[in-house]
Every structure is written in C-alpha cells, then in structure tokens.
Amino acid sequence: MKNPAPTEYPVHEFIRERWSPRAFSEKEIAPADLRSLFEAARWAPSSSNEQPWAFIVATRNDQENFTKALQPLVEFNVNWARNAYLLGFAVSELAFAKNNTPNRNAHYDTGAAMAQLTTEATSRGILVHQMAGFDPDTARDVFEIPAGWDNVRQMGPHRRFHHKVIKLIL
Ligand SMILES: Cc1cc2nc3c(=O)[nH]c(=O)nc-3n(C[C@H](O)[C@H](O)[C@H](O)COP(=O)(O)O)c2cc1C
C-alpha cells in the first residue's frame, strides 16, 4: 500500500513514499535485497569515517533469533512487529576505534546509516518501521551486546502490505 507524504515542495519519490506501517505482506524479502539495504547503510557518512554502527538482525526463517529479537519489545510493538519478515537492532560503538576516546557522533552517524538503509529499502518496495519502544537492558542480555556499544533502535523492514493478507493487530 502506498501512503505518500503530502509534501509542500517536490522531493524524490523514495522520500515521499517512506512511511512506517504496522501491517505487511507475508512475502519474504530476497537475500539480495537485504544485502543491498545494509550496503546502503555501510556507505553513510560518519565522523572520521569510523562507521560506528552495527546491525543485529534475524529473519522470520531463523525462529530462534527472531523470537529473541521480540523479547525486548514493549507489548504494543510486539503485537505488530511479530509479523515482520525481519527484526533487528541498530547498535552504536560509543568510542572511536582509532584511539578509544568518546565518539559523541556515534548515535548521529548510526541515524544517518539508518536513513540510508530506509531510503534504499523504499526504493525496493520495502518499508522499515523503527522502534524505540523496547527495553535496552533486555536487548543487551539477549544478544550479548558488548560494553561500549549502545543498542539504540530496533527496526522491522518488511514488504509493503497487501490488503488481502493484512495481519494488523493493535
Ligand atoms: C527513533 C524512532 C523510534 C520510534 N519508535 C516507535 C515505536 O516504538 N513504536 C511504533 O509503533 N513506532 C515507532 N516509531 C515510528 C514513528 O512513530 C513514525 O516514524 C512517525 O510517527 C512518523 O510516521 P511515518 O514514519 O509513517 O512517516 C519510531 C520512529 C523512530 C524514528
């Protein structure tokens, strides 16, 4: 389903067509598409070119890790995110790898990577719904996120939903 933003000035269709749905088709996302999403994130700009982000992801086909990825979410988010094809966490490395001093741009840069991932996704007919509604401590425990990395946001990319296969539970 398309839900274009009513922009006041013209913008690229990949910006206009991005939105955060809570329902989606049951179709799988091809591995080649998934790789391109993370490739787009990889080429985001970052302070000192540190690229201080990483993604922890599980597709529905990896039930063990997919179930783990649901655990930190608040109930409201579990209700719809459990039907996504993929769940993941964006994590930020809080110190520069080059000299171990604090990188105050780590979250900013991770956001830039997510923005590129999201735009690449939209261009492929895949929509990403980001979430802050999860417990960071649970996420850290479940995925053994090391100290020095902050689990900033959770996300669920999925195919645009079709009305016929809607699984919306709110
Ligand atoms: C950092 C961040 C955290 C968010 N957290 C949640 C969340 O926990 N649950 C949810 O349903 N939506 C969440 N959203 C989605 C926003 O509500 C949504 O992006 C916003 O309402 C604008 O709508 P749009 O993305 O469809 O344009 C989050 C978005 C961002 C960027």
The ligand as an ORCA input file, in Angstrom:
! r2SCAN-3c Opt
* xyz 0 1
  C      13.617      6.588     16.714
  C      12.217      6.170     16.418
  C      11.509      5.451     17.365
  C      10.205      5.014     17.079
  N       9.558      4.212     17.980
  C       8.381      3.633     17.625
  C       7.806      2.626     18.452
  O       8.336      2.214     19.491
  N       6.611      2.090     18.052
  C       5.980      2.482     16.902
  O       4.918      1.953     16.603
  N       6.533      3.432     16.090
  C       7.731      3.996     16.420
  N       8.325      4.903     15.568
  C       7.647      5.311     14.323
  C       7.176      6.776     14.385
  O       6.022      6.855     15.200
  C       6.905      7.265     12.963
  O       8.113      7.273     12.245
  C       6.314      8.667     12.956
  O       5.023      8.666     13.546
  C       6.179      9.237     11.541
  O       5.406      8.375     10.744
  P       5.969      7.782      9.383
  O       7.275      7.099      9.681
  O       4.908      6.828      8.895
  O       6.168      8.941      8.452
  C       9.606      5.355     15.845
  C      10.336      6.086     14.903
  C      11.626      6.474     15.188
  C      12.406      7.221     14.121
*
